[in-house]
Amino acid sequence: MRVDQIWNFSSGPAVLPKSVLEQISHDLISWNDTGFSILEMSHRSDDFSNICYEAESDLRDLLNLSHDYAIIFTHAGGHGANSFVPMNLMGRCHNRNADFIVSGHWSYTSYLEAKKYGNVRIAVDNNSVLNHNNFKYKPRRWMPLLENWRLRKESSYVHLCSNETIDGIEFIDWPILADMSVDSVLVVDASSNFLTRPLSIERTGLVFACAQKNIGVAGLTVVVIRKDLLGKFLPLCPSSFNYTNIFEANSLYTTPPIFQIYVASLMFKWLKKKGGLTVIAEENRMKSSVFYDYLDSTDFYNNEVERGVRSRVNITFMIKDSSLTSIFLSEAKKIGLINLNGHRTVGGLRASIYNAMSMSGVLSLIKYMRDFECHYG
């Protein structure tokens, strides 16, 4: 059966705006009407230099970013970034300390990776039951108060995942470490909520975000790093993973992911045309509020995340009768509601409503959920 409208709720690679897709479609054949494809562009060309320059400039505007911070574009995704960060920052502290706030799957994954490079510990976790043999966990979906975080006085950095894509937990307010009497810088993995709202970059030493959520397609990581932290890398850090090398070469130390940077540049321009991060933040607040209000109104579905840390972009939920989950997914797909399955490690259901997902898509999902409940409830 042909479906006229597809609503893609994938957690990543995620939905892109139609206007961006149309521009990509044109530029795949003839970039900027030059007769050659964006896929054929040389990373040494003036054309790509202009794309890179505009991407950085537009991102600075969106973030209202001071020139105390550098922006670099690197290869790799979340797993790669989790090794890049400790290799580039643990040289800041002679004992290679790093503290981790474990709020779910991705912050725990980051912790496990960083253990390879230094003296890493969990400073606080959300009462997870951790099994270090098979890396599984069963989190309670809330977080302890800030005053209960057990941070070491001297540490290379404190790692925080600002939005747990799998668990549906989001930190809206990032802490100010200077107020906690610790000699650390805050590192934020903002992969899944980057550019979904104004961000307190000035509270951080480093923010990284993988592109396949809100800023493009897989294969690119955007890094925003305070310039005084460059040069703090470990001796074992490969030269092509070294943020200092990449910064000094204007993200051209190795052949960069040209297409991914190009798509990110289109997404930055799309956000600016919409009115910037304050406007998109309100759209995201409204979309998530409507969805959570519906979930809270019914006993058929259930969301276990504490209200104060509910994600605005990755909404996890379950059907009370879990045997109906596969039927729910199958019937949803038939009417164009796709990629609603929860992550394989936790099961259940998940609706990722990133920047490019419209309110119409959210309302279409809610209507389907109501109809499903009426039929099976």
N, C-alpha and C positions, 0 to 999 in steps of 0.2 A: 504494500500500500504506500502510495506517494504521500509525503507529508509536506505541506506548504511552508511551515515555519519550524526550524530546528532551534531549540534552546539548549545550549551546551553548558552544563554546570560542572565541567571538568575542573579539577584542582590544578591542572597544569600538565601539558601545554593547554592554555586557557583560551577562552573566546577573545576575539579581536574585534574592534569596531568595523562596521561595514565599510566606512569611508577609507580606513587604513588598508583593508583588504583590496579595495578597488585600486588604490594607488600602487600597492605592491604588484597587483596583476598587470597594471600598465608598465611599471618599471622593470618587470621581469623580461619583457620583450624589448622595450626601448626606454632606458632610464633617461628621464628629463628630455625625452624626444631626441636623444643623441644617436639612436640607431644601434646601440649596444646595451646588453642586459646589465642590471645591477650585479648579477652573479658573475659577470666577466670583468668587473672593475678591479684594477690594480690597487693594492693598499698603499702603493707609493705615488699614486696619482694625486693631482691637485683636487680632482673631483671628490675623492674619498677624504682628503684632508679637510675639505669644506664640510662634508657630512659630519665628520668627527668634531670639528670645531663647533658647528651649530648644535649638535647633540649636547655637548658639554655646556654651552652657553644657555640653551633652553632648560637644561636640568638645574643649573645654578639659579635661574630665574624662578623655577617652580619651587625650589627648596629655600629660596632667599638665602643662599649659601655664601658665607664670607670667604675671602681668599686665604684664610688660615687653613682651609681644607682643599685637598686635591681630589679630582675625580679621575678615576682610571677605569678603562674597560678591559676586562680579562676574559680568557677562555674559562670553560668548566661550569659546573652547576653547583648544587648544594654540597655534595660530597667533596668536590674539589676545593671549594671555598673553606670547608672545615679543616683542611690541611694547610691551605695557604695562610690562614690567620695565625695559628701558633708559630709557624715557621718565620713569619714576618714580624711578630710582636714579642715573642718570648725573650728575645735579646734585651728587652727593656729592663728586665729584672735578673740579677745575678744568679738567683736560685731557680729561675724559670717557673715561678709560681703562676697559677691561673685558677680563678674561681668560676664555677658554673652554676647558674640558676636553672635547675632542671624542672621544666614545666610540662614536658611531654616528649614525644618521639624525637623531634629534631634537635632539641637542646641536649637530650641524652646521647644522640648520635654524635653531636659535636663534642661532647665530653669524652666519649670513647676514642674519637680520633685524636684529640689533643693530648691524651694520655701518652701517646707515642713520643711526644716531644718535650715533655716537662713534668713538673710537679703539680699535677692537676687534681683538684678535689671538687666535690659537690658542696656548695655553700648552703644551698637550700633546695629541697625538692617538695613536690606537692603530694607527700605521703605515698609516693609510688612504691609498689612492690617490685623491686628490680631483681632480675635473674641474670647474672653476669655470664652464665653459660650459653644462653641462647638469645640474649639481648632483648628479651621480651619484658613488658612492663604492664601494669594495670593501674593507671593513674586515677586519683580522685581529682575531679576537674575543678580545682580551686587552688589558690596560692596563699601561702602564709604572709602575714603582714611584713612590711619592709623592715621593721625594727627587729624581726626575728632572723634576718639573713645573717649568716655566720661568715662574714668576709674577713680575710686576713688583712692585716695592716699594710703589708707590702706584697704586691702582686703585679704581674705584668698587665693583666687585664681581668675584668669581670665580664663573662659572656652571658648574654640574654637573647632569647629568641622572642621577638616582639609579637609574633603570631604563629601559634602551633597549628599548621595546616591540617594535620591529622586529627588532633584532639579538640579543635574548635575553641582554643583559648587565645585571648589577645591582651597584651599590655598596652593600654592607651597612654598612660603617663610613664615615661622612662625616668628612673631615679637619677638624682644628682649625687654622684659618689663623693664629691668634695664635702657634702654635708654629713657624710658618714665617717669622717676622720680616717679614710683609707687612702693609701698611695696607689691608686689603680686608675685605669681608664676603662670606660664602658665600651664594649664591643657588642653591636646589635646585629643579629641576623634578621633582616627585615624583608626577606625574600617574598613573602606572600601578602604583606600589607604596605609595601613600599609605594609611595605616591597615591595612597588611598585617602590620605588626610595630611594636614600639615605635620611635620616631624620636628622633634626637638634635637636637631643634629648637634647643636652647640653643647649638649650634655654628653656627647659621645667622643671617643677617640677614633672609632671606625664603625662604619655601617656598610654592610654588603647586602646585595639583593640579586637573586637569580632572575633572569628576564622572563621566564615563561609563565608568569602570573599576571602582572599588570603592565609590564613594559616591553612586551614583545614575544620572541620565540626562543626556544631552548638553545643553549650553547654560549650564552653571554652572562657574565656576572659584572654588575656595576659595583665599584668600591668607592666609597667616600671616606677619605682618611685625613686626619689632622696632620699637617705637613711636618710637625716636629716629631712625629712617630716614624717617619721614614728613616731608614738606616738602622732600625732596631732588630734586624733579621738575624736568625741563627746562621752559623757558618755552613750548616748542612742544607740550607735552602737553595734549591736549584735556581739558576740564574733566570730562567724563563718564568719562574713563579714569584720572583722577587719584586715586590711592589715598587721599590726604589728604582730598579731598572726600568720597569714599565712606565712609571711616572716620567722619568728623565727622557724616555724615548717617545713621549706623547702617545702612549698605548700602542706603539709600533715596535716594541722590542723584538717580538716575533710576529709573524703574519697574523693579524687580528681577525676575529670573526666578522668579516665585512658586512654580510647580509644581516646578521643579528644587530649590529650597531645601527645599520640603516633603518631597520624596523623600529628599534628603540627611539631613534630620532623622530620617526613619524608619530610614535605614541606620545612623545613629549610635546610635539606641536599640537596634537589632538587635545591633550589636556589643557594646554594654554588657550586654545581656541574655545574650550568649554568654560573657561574662566579661572582655571587654576585649582589648587588643592582644597581651598575652602569650599568651593562649589562642589567638587567631587566628593568631599567628605560629607556634606549634607545629603547628597544623593545616596551615598552608601549607608548613612545613618537611617534614612527613611526606608530604604529597601530592607535592611536587616530588622528594623523595628516592626515593620509589617509582617515579616516572616516569623519573628519570635512571638509576636502577639498572637498569631494563629496557633503556633505550637503550644503556647501556654493556655490556650482556650479549649484544648481537647485532651482527653485521656487516651486517645487511640495512639498518638505519637508521644515521644518523650525526648527531651533534651536534658542531659545531666550536668551541663556546665553552669557553675555559679553565675548569677546574673552580672555581677560586677566585672567578670573577665570573659564574657561571651564575645566571640569573634564576630566582627561585622562583615567578614568576607568568606569565612569557611564555617558554615552552619551544620553541625553534626546532629543527627537525630536518629531515633529508632522507632520501629513499630513495636508496640507492647507484645504482640504475638509475632515473634521473630520468624515463624514459619511463613509469614506472608511477604517477607522481604524480596524473595526472588520473583514473586508474582508482581509486586509493586514495580520492580525495575523493568520487567518484561512489558507490562502494560504501558508504563511511561514511555518506553522507547517507541512503541507503536504510534504514539501521538506526537513524537518529536521532542520529548524531554529526555535528554541523554546524559550519561556519565554522572549518575546520582548515587552510585555505590560508594560505601565508605571504604577507607583504606584497608587493605588485606590484613593488617595487624590488629585492627580493632573491629572490623565488620560494620554492620549497620548501614546507615545512609548519610550522605553529605551533599549539601548544595553549596557550591562555591560561586559566590556572586561578586566577582571582581568588578573593577571599574567599567568594563565594557558590557556587563550584563545589565539590561534595562529593567525598569520596574515592570514593564509588560511581561518579561520573562518570569519574574518572581510571582506575579499575580497568576500567570498561567500555571505555574507549579502548584500554587496554593489551591487553585480551582480543581486541579487533578487530585490533590491530596484530599480535598473535601469529598469529591465524588468517590474516591477509593474507600474512604472511611464509611460513607453511606452504604456502599455495596458490601463491604467485608466486616464492618463494625458491629 
